[in-house]
Each structure stands twice: as structure tokens, then as C-alpha cells.
Amino acid sequence: MTKEPTAGVEDLFAAVHGGADDTVVRLLRAGVPAEATDQEGQTALYLAAVSDEVGLVRLLLTAGADPERASGPDGGDLPLCGAACGGHTEVVRALLAAGARPDSREEFGFTAVAWAVVQGFPDTLEALLEYGADPDLPGPGGEPPLLLAARRGSTPSVRVLMRYGAGAQDGAQGAALAEARRWMALDVEQELRDGLLRAYGDGYETVVRRIEEDGSVTVVVELLRDGTPTAGREQQTGHAAVATILEAEMGIATPYEELAGRALSCGDPGRDDWTEAVGALWRRGDEETFQAAAAWCASDEPLRQAFAADVLARLGAADGQRPFTARAVPLLRELSRRAAEPELVRAVVEGLGQHGDPAALPEILRHTGYPDTEVRRRAALALTGLVPGDHQDGVWALTLLSRDADASVRDRAVVALAGVAADTHPIREALAARLNDPDPDTAAEAAKGLAVRQDPRAVDALARILADEDPDGYARRTAADAVRYVPEGPDRRRLERTLPRRRLAG
């Protein structure tokens, strides 16, 4: 027979459900037990955990709630698993810090790690592993986390598991690789739809959403009846990247053409399927890879050229050397002269910047006015450390980029200007013009550049940033570092004593 909760317990659950911290504190002080349950046997801690109310979780734990106590009518739900299922990383950390066992199982054999993996929450997974969760402990059906992550197509989760040694001893890496390769050949959307219809039958409308996240696309398929969602499944699409990571870990040298084919199948240089393929070839750094990339530079297809440019950008740099620079830069320069599509221009500009060859300066400058924001940002980055102080065209190009409408372009251009090994009037004026930039990171870099040049205009800007910006943010850290360039005297002492106003107010 279910026990009716007291009025105080009902009030506690209402307050937890509404996120009313003050009310929860008052009720706990009035004697309502932190271990209280509602009519369904749900604990207040479990409700707070699944609701991502980290403040309330900490309150209840401090008041004596057991982080290991199961919840629900059958006692099958654990707060840690509930938090992991929703990707509530800070709640997970609070529960673990209070003594929740990271590998505890709840109903149907799920662990918090299994929930984090199948739901696609790599940050939550990392927190669990940091607190000692077993990266190889099987989940439901006896499948290890690495296999679940490979099936999910989550590159970040696979990376996290690999950092903690998943699959190194029991052959799970080979099984995960086979699973990733299997899914590479499937239509994820169709597989999800078919699986739902097998489970629920016909007569449903299906709705599909595609979400760009975590270096791939998450495909969400839902079943609707009379416009009301009935069931759904989701899966990421980074299976090719997962396969590439596992192959590299297992010492499998996948041919250039196969890796390149994976990149071109996704068609997006920003996705993991592309970047992992490029990275595998960078690390290989051999003559065969160079020859294959050089041949692709002669292609008439911009995406093939862009992939080749990405490979040539850092080929052979894994050992800290640049053995292919002398041959790669001429190829990239030639591509730069012919490049028109944004994807190719981005790759070429970044590649030229990575090699840092002064001979490439004219080709990089050619693209500083390109309409694509990412090209301009990469051009500013490529020019960092490459522009001599007496190169008027280079300084002028950086000055124009420092006025760009995009904050990331301005920031990179100011960093490049500040790093030019010269102290000239044009450089100082360009930096001074950015002291009040709406982006605080850019303003801080400008102030640091002037401080290095002993320009007194840096002082007030540094004082403002030190006082007003986030104490843990990049802008304040940059300003604090810049103080050492201010000459000894009253200005420097004032800056050294400037505390963040937020800290003073707190």
C-alpha cells in the first residue's frame, strides 16, 4: 500500500520541480527529510538530478540525501544514471563527489557510462571516467561502451573512451571498428525509421530532423500519430571518423584513396569524417602520401583539391619537422592562384600559413579581402609571424583586417599586428584604434601590443580590462600578462593592484 506523502513532502517536491532553492532550504530546515519520496516512490534527489538542478542536488546531498539510493516504484532508477541520461554533467560531478559509485547499475543493466554513451554526451562521459568509472564495463546486452559509442557514431565519445584506455585489452577495439564500418555503409535515417516501424507498426507519420553538432550530423527520427509524438530514435553520423580513429589506434594503415573517399563522402571540411582522415595522413607523413596529395592538387574538382591542400598543410609535421615544405608550398601557391571556391581557398590559405614560408606571403595577401569570413580569419592567422616590419602591404592588409566586421577576424588580425617585429607609427595607430573594440579579447590584445611598444595609451585600456572583465576570462588574463611590459613606476603599480570589480562587489 502506497503511503500518502505529508503536506511538507508535497511542498518539497513542488519546490524541487519548480527549481525553488529558497523554498527547499526552508522546508529542509523545518524538518522535511531530504530522503523523502513521493507517491510513486521517486526521491527528491532523483527528481532534482533528472531536472538538471545542480544547486538543489547539492542542497539535498548536504541535508543527508543518499546519492546511491534507488528511486521509482520498483527502485530501479539511480540519480547518477538519471543525470547521465540527460547529459547533466555538473549534476553528475556533484553526485560523484558526494559518494555515488560511478559503475552502479540500475534497472535493465544500465550504468551511467552506458547512458552517457548511447545518448551522446561526451562531457558527461569524461566526468564519469575522471571519477574512476570502468571504460570497458559492459552495458545492457553485454556490449562494451566503445562498441556503443561506435554504433552511435559519436567521435567525441570514442575519443574520450580511447584516452582512458577503452578496449585495449579485450579486443573491443576490433569489434567497435567492425561496427563503425558496418554503419558507414548504411543510410542512418532509413535504419532509424525502419527500426521504429518494426517496433511500433505502421500507421504513423515520420518526421526527420538533422542537427549539426559534435563534428557530425545527428539524425532524429520521430513517429507521430495525429500530430502527437509517440516514439523517436536518434543517431550521429560520424562512423567514418570513428573507423579512422580506431584504425590509427590499431596500427592499420588505411590507403590514401579510402581515407580521402570518406572525407569527400561527407563533403564538409569542418566535420570529423574529413578532419580525422586528414589527421591520419598528416601523422603518416610519408612519401607515398605526399605523392597522392600532389596528384589530387591537379584535379579539376575543388573538394579533391581542398582535401589535398589540407593534407599538404601539415604533412610530416607530427615529428616536429617540415620535411615536405619545399615541395608542398609551390603546389599550394599554384592552387592559390587558381582557387575560387571558399572551401578550397580556406584550405590553401591555412596550408600556406602552416608552412610559414615567406615566399607564400603574396598568395596569402591575395585573399585578405575575400568575401568569406572564414577565409579572412585564416588569412589573418596565416599572416601571424610572417609579415616583416618593413612590409607595407602586409601591415596595411592586417590593418584592414583589424577593422573587419567579424570579431574573430579582428582578433586574429590584431594578434598578428601586435606580433610584427617592428615599432612603427602605422602599427601603433592600428592597435590604438582597437583599444575600445566591442570584443574584449581583441581590445586586450591591442593593449598588450601597445604595452610591448611602451605606448602610454595601453595603460588606461589595461586598467579598464583588469577591472571590468571576467576574472577567469581570456581578456583579463591577457591584460594581466601585458602589465609586465609597462615601465616601472606609478602606472605599473596601479595596474598590479587593480582587482576585478565583480570580486570586490562579491
KOLKOLNU-508471 format. One line per field, with one value per residue (C-alpha): x, z, y. Coordinates in nm, 4 decimals. Layout:
KOLKOLNU-508471
X <- (X/...)
Z <- (Z/...)
Y <- (Y/...)
end
This chain:
KOLKOLNU-508471
X <- (0.0000/0.1464/0.1902/0.0401/0.3063/0.2695/0.1957/0.5585/0.6807/0.4373/0.5679/0.9270/0.8588/0.6727/0.9685/1.2211/1.0090/0.9924/1.3626/1.2782/1.6046/1.4950/1.1775/1.3709/1.6111/1.3197/1.1447/1.4616/1.5263/1.1671/1.2366/1.1148/1.3523/1.5918/1.5225/1.1511/0.9710/0.6533/0.3578/0.5458/0.8490/1.0567/1.3137/1.3588/1.7248/1.6374/1.3876/1.6494/1.9102/1.6991/1.5831/1.9466/1.9030/2.2623/2.2058/1.9182/2.1151/2.3910/2.1379/1.9747/2.3087/2.4246/2.0997/2.1658/2.0198/2.1903/2.3408/2.3132/1.9503/1.7386/1.4186/1.0874/0.8078/1.0383/1.3513/1.5150/1.6339/1.9602/2.0203/2.3588/2.2102/1.9207/2.1639/2.3905/2.0957/2.0163/2.3773/2.3678/2.7427/2.7586/2.4915/2.6948/3.0029/2.8104/2.6749/3.0149/3.1795/2.9177/2.9986/2.7881/2.9604/3.0343/2.9734/2.6476/2.3842/2.0181/1.7243/1.7950/2.1693/2.2338/2.5288/2.5826/2.8595/2.6257/2.3616/2.6134/2.7421/2.4123/2.2667/2.5757/2.7083/3.0910/3.1389/2.9304/3.1220/3.4501/3.3322/3.2384/3.5736/3.7589/3.5939/3.7053/3.4278/3.5416/3.5701/3.5204/3.2337/2.9626/2.6223/2.2886/2.3298/2.6932/2.8160/3.1158/3.0982/3.3385/3.1095/2.8077/2.9929/3.0952/2.7347/2.6172/2.8677/2.9924/3.3511/3.3904/3.2744/3.5144/3.7993/3.7172/3.6988/4.0260/4.2007/4.1002/4.2237/3.8950/3.9214/4.2972/4.2977/3.9923/3.9634/3.6816/3.8582/3.8272/3.4576/3.3995/3.5818/3.3662/3.0536/3.1661/3.2464/2.9076/2.7247/2.9342/2.7573/2.4073/2.1597/2.1239/1.7889/1.6415/1.7756/1.6205/1.2885/1.2782/1.3671/1.0875/0.8298/0.9322/0.8842/0.5602/0.3971/0.2507/0.0070/0.2493/0.3803/0.7586/0.9353/1.3111/1.5407/1.9121/2.1192/2.4780/2.6689/2.9839/3.1606/2.8856/2.5113/2.2687/1.9715/1.6491/1.3509/1.0162/0.6879/0.3739/0.0124/-0.2469/0.0347/0.1461/0.5000/0.4799/0.8361/1.1728/1.5323/1.8466/2.1963/2.5055/2.6773/3.0469/3.1028/3.3752/3.5672/3.5255/3.6632/3.9608/4.0408/4.0215/4.2298/4.5035/4.4944/4.5221/4.8075/4.6043/4.7420/4.4261/4.5083/4.5003/4.2181/3.9969/4.0545/4.0021/3.6832/3.5465/3.6200/3.4588/3.1527/3.0733/3.1714/3.2337/3.5916/3.4617/3.3253/3.5089/3.4871/3.7055/3.9387/4.0150/4.1051/4.3356/4.4887/4.5636/4.7535/4.9372/5.0635/5.1667/5.3873/5.5429/5.6415/5.3506/5.1036/5.2774/5.2642/4.8927/4.8109/5.0206/4.8287/4.4982/4.6142/4.5971/4.2318/3.9563/3.7317/3.7607/3.6784/3.9504/4.1927/4.0807/4.1419/4.4876/4.5640/4.4585/4.6903/4.9811/4.9278/5.0939/5.2266/5.5175/5.4808/5.3896/5.7601/5.8086/5.9750/5.8586/6.0248/5.7804/5.7659/5.9965/5.7749/5.4349/5.4484/5.4830/5.1824/4.9782/5.0858/4.9723/4.6392/4.6054/4.6320/4.3543/4.1305/3.7858/3.5544/3.5537/3.6367/3.9479/4.0612/4.0281/4.2370/4.5065/4.5401/4.5636/4.8141/5.0405/5.0224/5.1065/5.4287/5.5270/5.7261/5.7800/5.7623/5.3898/5.3166/5.1852/4.9371/4.8049/4.7679/4.5739/4.2881/4.2684/3.9713/3.7853/3.4098/3.4051/3.4612/3.6445/3.8908/3.9706/4.0142/4.2511/4.4404/4.4940/4.6073/4.8390/4.9993/5.0851/5.4621/5.5032/5.4846/5.8167/5.8002/5.9020/5.6430/5.3974/5.1442/5.1400/5.0961/4.8237/4.6408/4.6471/4.5271/4.2269/4.1559/4.1730/3.8707/3.6715/3.3035/3.3647/3.5113/3.7136/3.8835/3.9634/4.1029/4.3383/4.4499/4.5279/4.7297/4.9235/4.9793/5.0939/5.3403/5.5063/5.8714/5.8680/5.7589/5.6161/5.3576/5.1094/5.1240/5.0741/4.7794/4.6149/4.6450/4.5259/4.2145/4.1142/4.1542/3.7783/3.6825/3.3452/3.5190/3.7184/3.9704/4.0581/4.0885/4.3171/4.5440/4.5639/4.6530/4.9186/5.0676/5.0936/5.2324/5.5103/5.5912/5.5867/5.2964/5.1272/4.7843/4.7916/4.7655/4.4045/4.2870/4.4626/4.3158/3.9641/4.0024/4.1568/3.8685/3.5722/3.6309/3.5684/3.8404/3.8860/3.8421/4.0950/4.0797/4.1751/4.4477/4.5951/4.5816/4.7424/5.0262/5.0707/5.1345/5.4917/5.5675/5.4587/5.7630/5.8277/5.6505/5.3090/5.1170/5.2520/5.1896/4.8310/4.7725/4.9255/4.6812/4.3715/4.1179/3.8103/3.5091/3.2988/3.5270/3.5137/3.1350/3.1084)
Z <- (0.0000/-0.1068/0.1768/0.1224/0.1466/0.4092/0.3111/0.3773/0.1427/-0.1262/-0.0847/-0.1121/-0.4393/-0.5770/-0.4863/-0.6423/-0.9552/-0.9779/-0.9019/-0.5928/-0.3981/-0.1140/-0.0546/-0.0473/0.2101/0.4270/0.4114/0.4930/0.7895/0.9009/0.9244/0.5944/0.5306/0.2389/0.1733/0.1224/-0.1592/-0.3479/-0.4106/-0.6896/-0.4763/-0.6522/-0.4345/-0.4280/-0.5184/-0.8295/-0.9408/-0.8927/-1.0784/-1.3862/-1.3872/-1.4035/-1.0808/-0.9608/-0.6799/-0.5416/-0.5792/-0.3640/-0.1078/-0.0754/-0.0543/0.2181/0.4043/0.4035/0.0807/-0.0185/-0.3707/-0.4109/-0.3091/-0.5905/-0.6929/-0.8565/-0.7881/-0.8350/-0.7029/-1.0423/-1.1060/-0.9788/-0.9559/-1.1270/-1.4196/-1.4464/-1.4636/-1.7144/-1.9372/-1.9699/-2.0103/-1.6860/-1.6307/-1.3277/-1.1521/-1.2286/-1.0762/-0.7631/-0.7131/-0.7676/-0.5268/-0.2669/-0.2980/-0.5817/-0.7245/-1.0931/-1.2022/-1.0155/-1.2280/-1.2387/-1.3919/-1.7151/-1.6506/-1.7473/-1.5970/-1.6046/-1.8631/-2.0879/-2.0657/-2.1460/-2.4462/-2.6019/-2.5534/-2.6971/-2.4048/-2.4193/-2.1471/-1.9062/-2.0074/-1.9346/-1.5856/-1.5052/-1.6247/-1.4303/-1.1160/-1.1894/-1.3977/-1.5848/-1.9575/-2.0504/-1.8178/-2.0405/-2.0543/-2.1421/-2.3532/-2.2519/-2.5074/-2.4013/-2.4105/-2.7060/-2.9207/-2.8132/-2.8995/-3.2399/-3.3151/-3.2047/-3.4454/-3.1753/-3.2480/-2.9243/-2.7102/-2.8872/-2.8306/-2.4598/-2.4177/-2.6031/-2.3759/-2.0814/-2.2425/-2.3553/-2.5454/-2.5189/-2.3558/-2.4639/-2.8390/-2.8086/-3.0482/-3.3317/-3.2601/-3.2433/-3.5750/-3.7404/-3.6076/-3.7315/-4.0769/-4.0875/-4.0196/-4.2776/-4.5443/-4.4102/-4.4515/-4.0903/-4.1454/-4.3128/-4.0444/-3.7672/-3.9479/-4.0177/-3.6582/-3.5219/-3.7604/-3.6726/-3.3047/-3.3289/-3.6523/-3.9398/-3.9310/-3.8122/-3.9728/-3.9557/-3.9007/-3.9533/-3.8144/-3.8789/-3.6215/-3.6788/-3.3583/-3.2220/-3.5582/-3.7390/-3.8019/-3.5510/-3.7272/-3.5233/-3.6447/-3.4636/-3.5059/-3.4873/-3.4581/-3.5078/-3.4823/-3.1400/-3.0955/-2.9948/-3.0155/-3.1516/-3.2054/-3.2869/-3.4028/-3.5048/-3.8379/-3.7534/-3.8260/-4.0849/-3.8388/-3.5688/-3.8063/-3.8896/-3.5212/-3.4397/-3.7423/-3.6389/-3.2818/-3.4058/-3.6447/-3.9599/-4.2493/-4.4446/-4.8060/-4.9040/-5.1531/-4.8919/-4.6327/-4.8907/-5.0049/-4.6502/-4.6389/-4.9746/-4.8853/-4.6018/-4.8228/-4.5313/-4.4281/-4.0842/-3.9963/-3.8188/-4.1135/-4.3048/-4.0290/-3.8932/-4.2418/-4.2911/-3.9465/-4.0134/-4.3280/-4.1555/-3.8912/-4.1519/-4.3178/-4.5845/-4.9480/-5.0742/-4.9038/-5.0464/-5.3974/-5.3649/-5.2341/-5.5074/-5.7699/-5.6243/-5.6466/-6.0248/-6.0092/-6.1540/-5.8538/-5.5799/-5.2941/-5.4031/-5.4239/-5.0818/-4.9255/-5.0829/-4.9561/-4.6039/-4.6165/-4.7531/-4.4855/-4.2111/-4.3836/-4.1889/-3.9001/-3.6461/-3.5576/-3.5278/-3.8695/-4.2064/-4.4495/-4.7322/-4.7082/-5.0022/-5.2320/-5.0723/-5.0779/-5.4593/-5.5012/-5.2547/-5.4182/-5.7558/-5.6079/-5.4509/-5.7897/-5.9316/-5.6258/-5.6311/-5.4171/-5.0439/-4.9294/-5.1464/-5.0630/-4.6900/-4.7186/-4.9302/-4.7108/-4.3959/-4.5603/-4.6651/-4.3165/-4.1550/-4.3505/-4.2626/-4.5811/-4.6548/-5.0253/-4.9757/-4.8481/-5.1822/-5.2189/-4.8644/-4.9123/-5.2311/-5.0216/-4.7330/-4.8969/-4.9785/-4.9042/-4.6959/-4.3258/-4.2561/-4.5393/-4.3939/-4.0461/-4.1768/-4.3758/-4.0604/-3.8789/-4.1645/-4.1615/-3.7916/-3.7627/-4.1392/-4.2076/-4.1797/-4.0140/-4.3341/-4.5493/-4.6062/-4.7976/-4.5223/-4.2442/-4.4403/-4.5057/-4.1339/-4.0534/-4.2816/-4.1313/-3.7827/-3.8831/-4.0099/-3.9196/-3.7775/-3.4263/-3.4873/-3.7908/-3.5988/-3.3093/-3.5248/-3.7204/-3.4014/-3.2689/-3.5965/-3.5922/-3.2318/-3.3198/-3.6092/-3.5174/-3.5629/-3.3784/-3.6357/-3.6292/-3.8564/-3.6348/-3.3168/-3.4619/-3.5898/-3.2433/-3.0676/-3.2867/-3.1330/-2.7640/-2.7319/-2.9537/-2.8557/-2.8324/-2.5058/-2.6251/-2.9232/-2.7034/-2.4660/-2.7488/-2.8814/-2.5367/-2.4951/-2.8342/-2.7319/-2.3890/-2.5544/-2.7523/-2.4349/-2.5680/-2.2753/-2.4356/-2.3212/-1.9527/-1.9342/-2.1562/-1.9387/-1.6235/-1.7671/-1.8756/-1.5441/-1.3553/-1.5753/-1.7452/-1.6225/-1.3679/-1.5316/-1.8905/-2.1725/-2.1913/-1.8280/-1.8404/-2.1474/-1.9783/-1.6619/-1.8678/-2.0503/-1.7264/-1.7181/-2.0280/-1.8644/-1.7345/-1.3594/-1.1865/-1.0647/-1.3690/-1.3338/-0.9575/-1.0151/-1.2707/-1.0472/-0.7710/-0.9911/-0.8847/-1.0763/-0.9731/-0.9636/-0.6998/-0.4964/-0.5217/-0.4125)
Y <- (0.0000/0.3335/0.5784/0.9219/1.1930/1.4623/1.8192/1.9114/1.6402/1.7510/2.1048/1.9787/1.8006/2.1015/2.3227/2.0839/2.0565/2.4360/2.4879/2.6953/2.6767/2.9056/2.7064/2.3796/2.5249/2.6420/2.3048/2.1111/2.3371/2.2804/1.9089/1.7685/1.4760/1.5041/1.1337/1.1934/1.0122/1.0910/0.8608/0.6825/0.6153/0.8831/1.0551/1.4296/1.3818/1.1817/1.4483/1.7210/1.5140/1.4454/1.8099/1.9348/2.1317/2.1124/2.3640/2.1593/1.8376/1.9860/2.1101/1.7690/1.5904/1.8285/1.7637/1.3894/1.2514/0.9269/0.9593/0.5798/0.5422/0.3995/0.5731/0.4852/0.2372/-0.0621/0.1044/0.0757/0.4303/0.5803/0.9570/0.9231/0.7333/0.9790/1.2698/1.0926/1.0068/1.3764/1.4884/1.6878/1.6923/1.9221/1.7159/1.4033/1.5647/1.6672/1.3150/1.1543/1.3971/1.3002/0.9321/0.7954/0.4882/0.5534/0.1926/0.1221/-0.0488/0.0359/-0.1468/-0.3385/-0.3296/0.0320/0.2167/0.5912/0.5392/0.3399/0.6134/0.8887/0.6935/0.5864/0.9344/1.1051/1.3139/1.3051/1.5702/1.3642/1.0526/1.2298/1.3283/0.9684/0.8353/1.1038/0.9671/0.6134/0.4598/0.1493/0.2371/-0.1288/-0.2257/-0.3750/-0.2153/-0.3747/-0.6853/-0.7220/-0.4650/-0.2532/0.1283/0.1549/-0.0587/0.1504/0.4716/0.3346/0.2396/0.5828/0.7400/0.9762/1.0723/1.2748/0.9815/0.7452/0.9909/1.0143/0.6382/0.5881/0.8397/0.6241/0.3038/0.1532/-0.1729/-0.2014/-0.5453/-0.7398/-0.6946/-0.4429/-0.2074/-0.4583/-0.5123/-0.1374/-0.0898/-0.3545/-0.1827/0.1588/0.0179/-0.1559/0.1693/0.3549/0.1501/0.2169/0.5008/0.6173/0.7846/0.4781/0.2456/0.4545/0.4762/0.1033/0.0208/0.2377/0.0967/-0.2594/-0.1791/0.0202/-0.0941/0.1038/0.3946/0.6582/0.9745/1.0077/1.3368/1.3722/1.6393/1.6831/1.8679/1.9800/1.9028/1.7402/1.7301/1.5409/1.5411/1.3947/1.2391/1.2396/1.0343/1.0623/0.8783/1.0922/0.9835/1.2565/1.5094/1.3856/1.2431/0.8769/0.7493/0.8504/0.7486/0.9398/0.8641/1.0553/1.0097/1.0180/0.6490/0.7108/0.9278/0.6635/0.3994/0.6218/0.6781/0.3086/0.2092/0.4503/0.3191/-0.0381/0.0413/-0.0145/0.1960/0.2732/0.3731/0.7409/0.6875/0.5222/0.7931/1.0635/0.8936/0.9126/1.2840/1.3534/1.1469/1.3862/1.6814/1.9191/2.0102/2.1046/1.7614/1.4837/1.2439/1.4914/1.6122/1.2648/1.1419/1.4402/1.3892/1.0235/1.1202/1.4057/1.1670/0.9119/1.1724/0.9523/0.9978/0.7891/1.0236/1.3307/1.1894/1.1059/1.4551/1.6173/1.4223/1.5379/1.9006/1.8607/1.7594/1.9776/1.9098/2.1771/1.9380/1.6948/1.9871/2.1124/1.7726/1.7566/2.1080/2.0096/1.7092/1.9124/2.1790/1.9768/1.6694/1.5292/1.7740/1.5034/1.4669/1.8426/1.8710/2.0028/1.7637/1.8369/2.2189/2.2855/2.0774/2.1447/2.5251/2.5572/2.3268/2.5319/2.8582/2.7303/2.6224/2.9664/3.1350/2.9153/2.8827/3.0418/2.8260/2.9109/2.5560/2.5449/2.8979/2.8256/2.5104/2.6745/2.9825/2.7732/2.5409/2.8251/2.9702/2.6378/2.6064/2.9635/3.0182/3.3921/3.3097/3.2421/3.5940/3.7314/3.4443/3.4891/3.8650/3.7956/3.6557/3.9049/4.0783/3.7576/3.7820/3.4615/3.5383/3.2145/3.2836/3.6271/3.4797/3.2149/3.4755/3.6828/3.3692/3.2722/3.6176/3.5907/3.5876/3.6060/3.9813/4.1697/4.5095/4.6852/4.5046/4.7878/4.5775/4.3167/4.5739/4.7501/4.4225/4.3406/4.6925/4.6448/4.3029/4.4558/4.6678/4.3708/4.3417/3.9940/3.9826/3.6650/3.8226/4.1409/3.9422/3.7350/4.0431/4.2353/3.9412/3.9357/4.3122/4.3063/4.0322/4.2151/4.2622/4.6386/4.9511/5.1870/5.4632/5.2739/4.9652/5.1677/5.3581/5.0422/4.8863/5.2027/5.2028/4.8687/4.9594/5.0060/4.7153/4.5641/4.2280/4.2386/3.9787/4.1975/4.5073/4.3190/4.2010/4.5569/4.6892/4.4242/4.5118/4.8750/4.7864/4.5868/4.9007/5.1131/5.3197/5.5025/5.4606/5.0995/5.1901/5.3075/5.0255/4.7684/4.9237/4.9036/4.5420/4.4369/4.5955/4.5103/4.1768/3.8235/3.7369/3.3961/3.5131/3.5412/3.9209/3.9738/3.7096/3.8800/4.2207/4.0843/3.9383/4.2705/4.4601/4.3303/4.5382/4.8639/5.0560/5.0502/5.3368/5.4570/5.3284/4.9783/4.9695/5.0856/4.8127/4.5459/4.6426/4.6567/4.3930/4.2827/4.4870/4.1704/4.0256/4.3473/4.3548/3.9908)
end
